Amino acid sequence: MKRMLKFPNAVYKIVRPGKKLAPNEVLFHVPLWHNKVQIKNYLEEIYNVEIDRVDTAVQLGKSKQVRTRRMRTPLTVKAPDVKKAYVTLRNQTFSYPNLDA
């Protein structure tokens, strides 16, 4: 029986982290509703890599108050929340592409 992917609209984005990671670790922005098992299965199926471990963290979006001349009460605007997945590859190294060239 062939396995089917059940997340056709899921967007996984590779992100260059602000901190130094291990050479076999990659940072992804993933949908909020995906859990660690779904992330691991999705990446193994799409990219054909062996994954050792997946760690996730939800970064809450910042909120700020916007005030205009016409409004008496300030309007609160919130940035969207982001779920980060730190994926550790098994027996492989990853290097981010050089986009400065």
VMD Tcl script that builds the backbone (N, CA, C; Angstrom):
set m [mol new atoms 303]
animate dup $m
set s [atomselect $m all]
$s set {name element resname resid chain x y z} {
  {N N MET 1 A 0.838 -1.180 0.000}
  {CA C MET 1 A 0.000 0.000 0.000}
  {C C MET 1 A 0.882 1.242 0.000}
  {N N LYS 2 A 0.573 2.160 -0.867}
  {CA C LYS 2 A 1.356 3.381 -0.988}
  {C C LYS 2 A 0.839 4.426 -0.006}
  {N N ARG 3 A 1.760 5.086 0.688}
  {CA C ARG 3 A 1.365 6.129 1.637}
  {C C ARG 3 A 1.034 7.402 0.893}
  {N N MET 4 A 0.006 8.078 1.370}
  {CA C MET 4 A -0.375 9.353 0.770}
  {C C MET 4 A -0.107 10.476 1.754}
  {N N LEU 5 A 0.292 11.620 1.234}
  {CA C LEU 5 A 0.448 12.794 2.077}
  {C C LEU 5 A -0.917 13.412 2.301}
  {N N LYS 6 A -1.187 13.780 3.522}
  {CA C LYS 6 A -2.504 14.309 3.841}
  {C C LYS 6 A -2.491 15.816 4.047}
  {N N PHE 7 A -1.402 16.486 3.726}
  {CA C PHE 7 A -1.292 17.921 3.943}
  {C C PHE 7 A -0.912 18.620 2.641}
  {N N PRO 8 A -1.807 18.696 1.673}
  {CA C PRO 8 A -1.424 19.314 0.405}
  {C C PRO 8 A -1.242 20.824 0.506}
  {N N ASN 9 A -1.846 21.469 1.500}
  {CA C ASN 9 A -1.755 22.924 1.611}
  {C C ASN 9 A -0.751 23.369 2.660}
  {N N ALA 10 A 0.000 22.459 3.230}
  {CA C ALA 10 A 0.965 22.812 4.260}
  {C C ALA 10 A 2.193 23.471 3.628}
  {N N VAL 11 A 2.660 24.538 4.248}
  {CA C VAL 11 A 3.847 25.253 3.770}
  {C C VAL 11 A 4.922 25.139 4.833}
  {N N TYR 12 A 6.028 24.523 4.466}
  {CA C TYR 12 A 7.192 24.414 5.339}
  {C C TYR 12 A 8.257 25.337 4.755}
  {N N LYS 13 A 8.778 26.231 5.580}
  {CA C LYS 13 A 9.739 27.212 5.095}
  {C C LYS 13 A 11.060 27.033 5.847}
  {N N ILE 14 A 12.145 26.827 5.111}
  {CA C ILE 14 A 13.465 26.749 5.733}
  {C C ILE 14 A 13.886 28.163 6.100}
  {N N VAL 15 A 14.338 28.324 7.346}
  {CA C VAL 15 A 14.691 29.640 7.850}
  {C C VAL 15 A 16.129 29.601 8.360}
  {N N ARG 16 A 16.879 30.630 8.028}
  {CA C ARG 16 A 18.233 30.749 8.576}
  {C C ARG 16 A 18.111 31.295 9.999}
  {N N PRO 17 A 18.578 30.540 10.997}
  {CA C PRO 17 A 18.369 30.955 12.386}
  {C C PRO 17 A 19.278 32.113 12.786}
  {N N GLY 18 A 18.874 32.813 13.845}
  {CA C GLY 18 A 19.689 33.897 14.372}
  {C C GLY 18 A 20.832 33.391 15.226}
  {N N LYS 19 A 20.675 32.190 15.773}
  {CA C LYS 19 A 21.737 31.614 16.593}
  {C C LYS 19 A 22.427 30.489 15.839}
  {N N LYS 20 A 23.598 30.114 16.287}
  {CA C LYS 20 A 24.369 29.058 15.641}
  {C C LYS 20 A 23.776 27.704 16.010}
  {N N LEU 21 A 23.511 26.875 15.002}
  {CA C LEU 21 A 22.991 25.534 15.210}
  {C C LEU 21 A 24.065 24.510 14.866}
  {N N ALA 22 A 23.822 23.270 15.271}
  {CA C ALA 22 A 24.725 22.172 14.914}
  {C C ALA 22 A 24.694 21.966 13.401}
  {N N PRO 23 A 25.750 21.387 12.820}
  {CA C PRO 23 A 25.773 21.211 11.364}
  {C C PRO 23 A 24.694 20.276 10.835}
  {N N ASN 24 A 24.121 19.438 11.691}
  {CA C ASN 24 A 23.080 18.522 11.234}
  {C C ASN 24 A 21.694 18.978 11.677}
  {N N GLU 25 A 21.527 20.256 12.003}
  {CA C GLU 25 A 20.252 20.775 12.479}
  {C C GLU 25 A 19.730 21.847 11.515}
  {N N VAL 26 A 18.418 21.810 11.250}
  {CA C VAL 26 A 17.779 22.726 10.310}
  {C C VAL 26 A 16.560 23.329 10.991}
  {N N LEU 27 A 16.296 24.609 10.711}
  {CA C LEU 27 A 15.144 25.300 11.289}
  {C C LEU 27 A 14.087 25.505 10.217}
  {N N PHE 28 A 12.840 25.110 10.525}
  {CA C PHE 28 A 11.705 25.282 9.631}
  {C C PHE 28 A 10.628 26.085 10.333}
  {N N HIS 29 A 9.886 26.883 9.579}
  {CA C HIS 29 A 8.616 27.438 10.039}
  {C C HIS 29 A 7.539 26.510 9.498}
  {N N VAL 30 A 6.696 25.996 10.391}
  {CA C VAL 30 A 5.686 25.014 10.013}
  {C C VAL 30 A 4.314 25.503 10.453}
  {N N PRO 31 A 3.236 24.909 9.931}
  {CA C PRO 31 A 1.895 25.296 10.380}
  {C C PRO 31 A 1.695 25.000 11.873}
  {N N LEU 32 A 0.881 25.809 12.512}
  {CA C LEU 32 A 0.664 25.676 13.953}
  {C C LEU 32 A 0.004 24.357 14.328}
  {N N TRP 33 A -0.793 23.781 13.449}
  {CA C TRP 33 A -1.558 22.592 13.802}
  {C C TRP 33 A -0.778 21.294 13.601}
  {N N HIS 34 A 0.461 21.342 13.110}
  {CA C HIS 34 A 1.250 20.125 12.926}
  {C C HIS 34 A 2.001 19.792 14.209}
  {N N ASN 35 A 2.030 18.493 14.543}
  {CA C ASN 35 A 2.797 18.060 15.705}
  {C C ASN 35 A 4.126 17.450 15.240}
  {N N LYS 36 A 4.924 16.980 16.196}
  {CA C LYS 36 A 6.268 16.498 15.880}
  {C C LYS 36 A 6.255 15.283 14.963}
  {N N VAL 37 A 5.325 14.383 15.186}
  {CA C VAL 37 A 5.252 13.175 14.368}
  {C C VAL 37 A 4.867 13.527 12.933}
  {N N GLN 38 A 3.910 14.420 12.768}
  {CA C GLN 38 A 3.504 14.840 11.430}
  {C C GLN 38 A 4.636 15.564 10.704}
  {N N ILE 39 A 5.376 16.391 11.419}
  {CA C ILE 39 A 6.502 17.110 10.814}
  {C C ILE 39 A 7.561 16.120 10.347}
  {N N LYS 40 A 7.893 15.150 11.197}
  {CA C LYS 40 A 8.903 14.152 10.850}
  {C C LYS 40 A 8.475 13.332 9.634}
  {N N ASN 41 A 7.240 12.849 9.625}
  {CA C ASN 41 A 6.757 12.047 8.498}
  {C C ASN 41 A 6.720 12.852 7.208}
  {N N TYR 42 A 6.287 14.097 7.293}
  {CA C TYR 42 A 6.201 14.956 6.114}
  {C C TYR 42 A 7.580 15.181 5.510}
  {N N LEU 43 A 8.565 15.524 6.323}
  {CA C LEU 43 A 9.903 15.816 5.806}
  {C C LEU 43 A 10.584 14.562 5.275}
  {N N GLU 44 A 10.377 13.415 5.936}
  {CA C GLU 44 A 10.967 12.178 5.436}
  {C C GLU 44 A 10.349 11.780 4.098}
  {N N GLU 45 A 9.065 12.002 3.938}
  {CA C GLU 45 A 8.375 11.632 2.697}
  {C C GLU 45 A 8.753 12.563 1.543}
  {N N ILE 46 A 8.801 13.863 1.800}
  {CA C ILE 46 A 9.056 14.831 0.724}
  {C C ILE 46 A 10.539 14.890 0.348}
  {N N TYR 47 A 11.428 14.991 1.344}
  {CA C TYR 47 A 12.849 15.236 1.074}
  {C C TYR 47 A 13.723 13.991 1.126}
  {N N ASN 48 A 13.157 12.837 1.483}
  {CA C ASN 48 A 13.906 11.575 1.541}
  {C C ASN 48 A 15.157 11.686 2.404}
  {N N VAL 49 A 14.985 12.236 3.604}
  {CA C VAL 49 A 16.081 12.338 4.567}
  {C C VAL 49 A 15.695 11.563 5.822}
  {N N GLU 50 A 16.701 11.089 6.538}
  {CA C GLU 50 A 16.457 10.415 7.806}
  {C C GLU 50 A 16.517 11.451 8.913}
  {N N ILE 51 A 15.473 11.511 9.710}
  {CA C ILE 51 A 15.383 12.499 10.779}
  {C C ILE 51 A 15.533 11.801 12.110}
  {N N ASP 52 A 16.412 12.352 12.921}
  {CA C ASP 52 A 16.674 11.775 14.236}
  {C C ASP 52 A 15.728 12.346 15.286}
  {N N ARG 53 A 15.471 13.655 15.225}
  {CA C ARG 53 A 14.709 14.303 16.286}
  {C C ARG 53 A 14.065 15.578 15.767}
  {N N VAL 54 A 12.894 15.915 16.334}
  {CA C VAL 54 A 12.196 17.155 15.999}
  {C C VAL 54 A 11.835 17.858 17.302}
  {N N ASP 55 A 12.262 19.102 17.438}
  {CA C ASP 55 A 11.887 19.942 18.579}
  {C C ASP 55 A 11.069 21.106 18.041}
  {N N THR 56 A 9.997 21.456 18.746}
  {CA C THR 56 A 9.145 22.540 18.280}
  {C C THR 56 A 9.014 23.618 19.347}
  {N N ALA 57 A 8.753 24.835 18.888}
  {CA C ALA 57 A 8.513 25.968 19.779}
  {C C ALA 57 A 7.573 26.925 19.057}
  {N N VAL 58 A 6.618 27.471 19.794}
  {CA C VAL 58 A 5.681 28.430 19.226}
  {C C VAL 58 A 6.108 29.830 19.647}
  {N N GLN 59 A 6.348 30.685 18.665}
  {CA C GLN 59 A 6.711 32.070 18.933}
  {C C GLN 59 A 5.465 32.916 18.740}
  {N N LEU 60 A 5.021 33.547 19.811}
  {CA C LEU 60 A 3.816 34.361 19.751}
  {C C LEU 60 A 4.100 35.656 19.004}
  {N N GLY 61 A 3.149 36.074 18.194}
  {CA C GLY 61 A 3.297 37.307 17.435}
  {C C GLY 61 A 3.206 38.526 18.333}
  {N N LYS 62 A 3.958 39.537 18.001}
  {CA C LYS 62 A 3.942 40.764 18.789}
  {C C LYS 62 A 2.666 41.551 18.507}
  {N N SER 63 A 2.194 42.235 19.530}
  {CA C SER 63 A 1.021 43.087 19.342}
  {C C SER 63 A 1.401 44.529 19.643}
  {N N LYS 64 A 0.794 45.433 18.902}
  {CA C LYS 64 A 1.056 46.853 19.125}
  {C C LYS 64 A -0.249 47.613 18.944}
  {N N GLN 65 A -0.296 48.786 19.527}
  {CA C GLN 65 A -1.489 49.613 19.434}
  {C C GLN 65 A -1.262 50.695 18.393}
  {N N VAL 66 A -2.238 50.827 17.502}
  {CA C VAL 66 A -2.180 51.820 16.437}
  {C C VAL 66 A -3.248 52.861 16.724}
  {N N ARG 67 A -2.856 54.092 16.688}
  {CA C ARG 67 A -3.782 55.190 16.989}
  {C C ARG 67 A -3.803 56.142 15.805}
  {N N THR 68 A -4.991 56.514 15.378}
  {CA C THR 68 A -5.139 57.499 14.312}
  {C C THR 68 A -5.879 58.713 14.868}
  {N N ARG 69 A -5.988 59.737 14.082}
  {CA C ARG 69 A -6.658 60.955 14.551}
  {C C ARG 69 A -8.158 60.746 14.739}
  {N N ARG 70 A -8.751 59.951 13.894}
  {CA C ARG 70 A -10.198 59.773 13.931}
  {C C ARG 70 A -10.670 58.833 15.033}
  {N N MET 71 A -9.803 57.948 15.483}
  {CA C MET 71 A -10.224 56.968 16.487}
  {C C MET 71 A -9.888 57.476 17.884}
  {N N ARG 72 A -10.834 57.341 18.773}
  {CA C ARG 72 A -10.581 57.735 20.160}
  {C C ARG 72 A -9.871 56.633 20.924}
  {N N THR 73 A -10.247 55.388 20.665}
  {CA C THR 73 A -9.584 54.273 21.334}
  {C C THR 73 A -8.570 53.650 20.379}
  {N N PRO 74 A -7.435 53.221 20.886}
  {CA C PRO 74 A -6.419 52.641 20.003}
  {C C PRO 74 A -6.851 51.268 19.481}
  {N N LEU 75 A -6.383 50.944 18.301}
  {CA C LEU 75 A -6.660 49.668 17.669}
  {C C LEU 75 A -5.453 48.761 17.907}
  {N N THR 76 A -5.689 47.556 18.420}
  {CA C THR 76 A -4.603 46.619 18.675}
  {C C THR 76 A -4.413 45.726 17.457}
  {N N VAL 77 A -3.187 45.684 16.944}
  {CA C VAL 77 A -2.836 44.878 15.780}
  {C C VAL 77 A -1.832 43.835 16.239}
  {N N LYS 78 A -2.083 42.556 15.880}
  {CA C LYS 78 A -1.219 41.465 16.318}
  {C C LYS 78 A -0.634 40.756 15.109}
  {N N ALA 79 A 0.661 40.498 15.159}
  {CA C ALA 79 A 1.322 39.728 14.110}
  {C C ALA 79 A 0.964 38.245 14.296}
  {N N PRO 80 A 0.980 37.454 13.242}
  {CA C PRO 80 A 0.614 36.040 13.383}
  {C C PRO 80 A 1.646 35.255 14.188}
  {N N ASP 81 A 1.166 34.209 14.868}
  {CA C ASP 81 A 2.041 33.313 15.611}
  {C C ASP 81 A 2.789 32.417 14.622}
  {N N VAL 82 A 3.991 31.978 15.022}
  {CA C VAL 82 A 4.832 31.142 14.168}
  {C C VAL 82 A 5.280 29.937 14.970}
  {N N LYS 83 A 5.188 28.748 14.367}
  {CA C LYS 83 A 5.705 27.541 15.003}
  {C C LYS 83 A 7.031 27.195 14.352}
  {N N LYS 84 A 8.056 27.055 15.172}
  {CA C LYS 84 A 9.388 26.723 14.686}
  {C C LYS 84 A 9.657 25.253 14.968}
  {N N ALA 85 A 10.254 24.572 14.001}
  {CA C ALA 85 A 10.629 23.172 14.164}
  {C C ALA 85 A 12.132 23.060 13.951}
  {N N TYR 86 A 12.830 22.659 15.004}
  {CA C TYR 86 A 14.265 22.397 14.925}
  {C C TYR 86 A 14.428 20.921 14.613}
  {N N VAL 87 A 14.872 20.606 13.397}
  {CA C VAL 87 A 14.959 19.233 12.915}
  {C C VAL 87 A 16.414 18.806 12.917}
  {N N THR 88 A 16.693 17.682 13.591}
  {CA C THR 88 A 18.035 17.122 13.634}
  {C C THR 88 A 18.105 15.958 12.656}
  {N N LEU 89 A 19.019 16.049 11.697}
  {CA C LEU 89 A 19.177 15.017 10.674}
  {C C LEU 89 A 20.087 13.911 11.186}
  {N N ARG 90 A 19.829 12.695 10.749}
  {CA C ARG 90 A 20.638 11.544 11.149}
  {C C ARG 90 A 21.687 11.287 10.072}
  {N N ASN 91 A 22.963 11.289 10.464}
  {CA C ASN 91 A 24.101 10.953 9.589}
  {C C ASN 91 A 24.214 11.865 8.369}
  {N N GLN 92 A 23.768 13.109 8.479}
  {CA C GLN 92 A 23.869 14.054 7.371}
  {C C GLN 92 A 24.194 15.432 7.935}
  {N N THR 93 A 24.771 16.273 7.101}
  {CA C THR 93 A 24.994 17.662 7.474}
  {C C THR 93 A 24.210 18.544 6.513}
  {N N PHE 94 A 23.892 19.738 6.967}
  {CA C PHE 94 A 23.124 20.678 6.154}
  {C C PHE 94 A 23.841 22.015 6.153}
  {N N SER 95 A 23.933 22.630 4.984}
  {CA C SER 95 A 24.490 23.971 4.894}
  {C C SER 95 A 23.495 24.848 4.150}
  {N N TYR 96 A 23.268 26.029 4.679}
  {CA C TYR 96 A 22.341 26.958 4.057}
  {C C TYR 96 A 22.960 27.512 2.781}
  {N N PRO 97 A 22.164 27.734 1.748}
  {CA C PRO 97 A 22.726 28.254 0.491}
  {C C PRO 97 A 23.218 29.683 0.669}
  {N N ASN 98 A 24.252 30.021 -0.061}
  {CA C ASN 98 A 24.821 31.367 -0.014}
  {C C ASN 98 A 24.068 32.222 -1.023}
  {N N LEU 99 A 23.276 33.155 -0.504}
  {CA C LEU 99 A 22.455 34.009 -1.376}
  {C C LEU 99 A 23.091 35.372 -1.624}
  {N N ASP 100 A 24.280 35.591 -1.100}
  {CA C ASP 100 A 24.958 36.884 -1.265}
  {C C ASP 100 A 25.601 37.039 -2.627}
  {N N ALA 101 A 25.824 35.957 -3.325}
  {CA C ALA 101 A 26.554 36.007 -4.608}
  {C C ALA 101 A 25.748 36.614 -5.699}
}
mol reanalyze $m
mol bondsrecalc $m
mol representation Tube
mol addrep $m
